Amino acid sequence: MNRPAMSQNPGLNTKQKLVLLAGAAALYYYYRKSKSANEAKYRGQQVQYYLSKNGRIYYREPGNPKNVIWVTPPQQTFNVPASEAQQYSGIQGYKNQTTGNGLDYYFNGPGGSASPGA
């Protein structure tokens, strides 16, 4: 009996529409996932995220501010359910597009610059 290949994305079925995320959109997606996970992990403690000058996102662990943790998406593009990915449509990398807002826009507003630091 032949079985269909397993999806690389757990929880997805073959009938869901998928959207490709890369670059800034992929990193922003992982940032949002990290932020949600940290809200549960560090209940009641504020976790501050930063956009570094090199365009990467990081945060400092509450209670141990010397410990810098980088938010890192996979190197290759990946698929996200279209219903979940729609919120990233204005970001560079949504459907692998080269146009749209960069991460600086979402962290510092239009015309903002990356925060100093790591």
Secondary structure, DSSP 8 states (H G I E B T S, - for coil): -------SSTT--TTS-EEEE-HHHHHHHHHHHHHHHHHHHTTTS---EEE-TTS-EEEEETTEEEEEEEE---SS-EEEEHHHHGGGTTBTTBTT-S-SB-HHHHHH-TT----S--
